[in-house]
Amino acid sequence: MSTNSSTLNFDGRSVELPVKNGTIGPSVVDISKLYGQTGAFTYDPGFTSTASCESKITYIDGDAGVLLYRGYPIEQLAEHGDFLETCYLLLYGELPTAAQKADFDYRVTRHTMVHDQMNRFFQGFRRDAHPMAIMVASVGALSAFYHDSTDISDPQQRMIASMRMIAKMPTLAAMAYKYSVGQPFVYPQNDLDYTSNFLRMCFAVPCEEYKVNPVLSRALDRIFILHADHEQNASTSTVRLAGSSGANPFACIAAGIACLWGPAHGGANEAALKMLEEIGTPDRIPQYIAKAKDKNDPFRLMGFGHRVYKNYDPRARIMQKTTHEVLNELGIKDDPLLDVAVELEQIALKDEYFLEKKLYPNIDFYSGITLKAMGFPTSMFTVLFALARTVGWIAQWSEMIEDPSQRIGRPRQLYIGSPKRDYVTVAQRG
Ligand code: ACO
């Protein structure tokens, strides 16, 4: 990594700040010594200009619409790879050999069951609990069940915790779903591949044979690949920040799930589908476009816009293709929601407001239609996202723990509250 420097003139002083260059992408001005040299902090709410770490995992070029995992384009991984291979790549940095892949798949598969007392833990939830609430709680609760993998200073324990989470997340996600619909939990079946096993745990019932549809399994596997990692987004940064204090891995991933739940992040696919349902028919699109453009109306086109992509989200293109594949397989010829989505996309992509603000469809625009067609209720959409993103969170968390320069994350602030003042007793307060 080559370095040069830049000069900052502040308060009559001139300060040299090192500039670091990555392999690709924007350089960074290293301001870590700024406070020591000037007594000033930088100010960047929402971190729009701030790199919080060095990372070798995922690269995004938002202007060009490029997404690479460990250097490999997302389009190639989604077309040729499978989800567990992507997990291996994200965790270890290289695509596995055939033997490494077989060993990895075997190890994940052999960790899919959850401790049987987790069943009782589930019974404590109300039947109408949101599955994301159950996920936040149950993943955090794993730390209470697997004490032998919570010492983060031990690489072996870190590895076991990582495998456990990747393997058990589908089981927990399926349990959250089964609980919400009042059906018995279906145990994992280890001779099925990762995604087929998940579909079976969600949709099989004990009273009849369940045959996994390979087209749907492949489509969902691809959806998992698309969601596996996305650089330093809000939930990943949450995981890193939680982990920087030395918290155990299960607790850190639970923190990531909590952050992902929000409608501006992982909750957007649920919100996008609800919006398409609310619009209902293509003739109502113009009124919703007008609402989205109205400064006095808080409404936004869900599934549109992205903090980093100022071009078509490359995942959205693959998602759109997957949507058509799934609908074809299921024989859904005319889906009114798809009609609304396609028309809305066409109109928005030509509209001056969206062009000027570089607002393009993101991955969530089409994923809701696809998941709904597969039989998932909207409340499960973000759960599926969390399932897939778990490997990204773990890879980023491991990278941070293994980084010798890692310190606890502790941002500063611009204080705008009252200056120092003296306490006034209740009797004296006017
Ligand atoms: N519809 C209408 N206007 C929008 C939209 C939208 N979906 N998104 C952004 N804008 C407008 C904003 O009003 C703002 O306009 P202004 O400059 O006149 O004030 C401008 O575009 C910039 O928007 P910001 O909110 O400042 O952009 P930011 O980068 O902070 O937000 C975000 C990105 C949260 C994704 C935003 O585009 C949004 O709310 N989109 C809808 C929710 C969504 O789809 N989220 C999924 C993200 S992808 C993911 O998490 C997997």
Residues whose N, C-alpha, C, O or C-beta is under 5 A from the ligand:
A	BS01	ACO	P263 A264 H265 G266 A268 A292 F299 R300 L301 M302 G303 F304 G305 H306 R307 K357 N362 D364
